[in-house]
């Protein structure tokens, strides 16, 4: 357990065992959905997606992954999707001795995908002997759409969003839009659109039209579901980078963190705001939290170095940026800030 008594867990991307090996987005999406569900449980420390997925495709022993991610247990599995048939295997592994704490196999129809995710999440909670508060169980089993096709399109959108590139964002738009066409009340799909617009605006000479679209998408998401931390964080980003509305930005970030204190992006963006306001101790606190939740993210590692630099702690900044370069030698922004 961590010093605060929380059990630490990482959910690795499921391996695609489908005949055509064309279900990578679905495998990553299911793992990410389980990560998001487990993150609502106060007695668990759940490693964020970027860090948990950083070992994908690498021949690394499971015990070494556990050591690098500093977790006690790891969930891994595989998915075979063929037509409407779905086979999911999952196993929970104890890092101390390498033994399975639990494993199961699910052979169902694609329409049962939500039930499978619920069963896996509840099995993890049961085997780790985690006590659930009533609201935590509700969040664990929460569904944002009942439309399976819309859900599948959303997963594909998130897959391309996680490329963190202009090509990826533009691909993601199409899938989010199609998901919304099938379910106009799919708040998460609107939040995904807002995230894409926010990221696209950063490198544009004239970001105003894109920012307007980001705001519309984020506000639409919140009009459907005001408890979406992602949408509040996107609004905070818009108010920070375009409106220069410091107070409004802080309110949005605080609301996002109230709803999901362990959302790395909200911690990261809030730290940037605090640093710009010369509230450096607070900025370092939130940036360090973002790093603790997602230690494998090159962006968060870089931004921790930047926050140190803005606080005048230059040696810490240099050390952190060098650590980022060691982690990902091809990550150009770390060299720029160094």
Secondary structure, 3 states (H helix, E strand, C coil): CCCCCCEEEEECCCEECCCCCCCHHHHHHHHHHHHHHHCCCCCEEECCHHHHHHHCCCCCCHHHHHHHHCCCEEEEEEEEEECCEEEEEEEEEECCCCCEEEEEEEEEEHHHHHHHHHHHHHHHHHHCCCCCCHHHHHHHCCCCCCCHHHHHHHHHHHHHHCCCCHHHHHHHHHHHHHHHHHCCCCHHHHHHHHHHHHHHHCCCCCCHHHHHHHHHHHHHHHHHCCCCHHHHHHHHHHHHHHHCCHHHHHHHHHHHHHHCCCCHHHHHHHHHHHHHCCCHHHHHHHHHHHHHHCCCCHHHHHHHHHHHHHCCCHHHHHHHHHHHHHHCCCCHHHHHHC
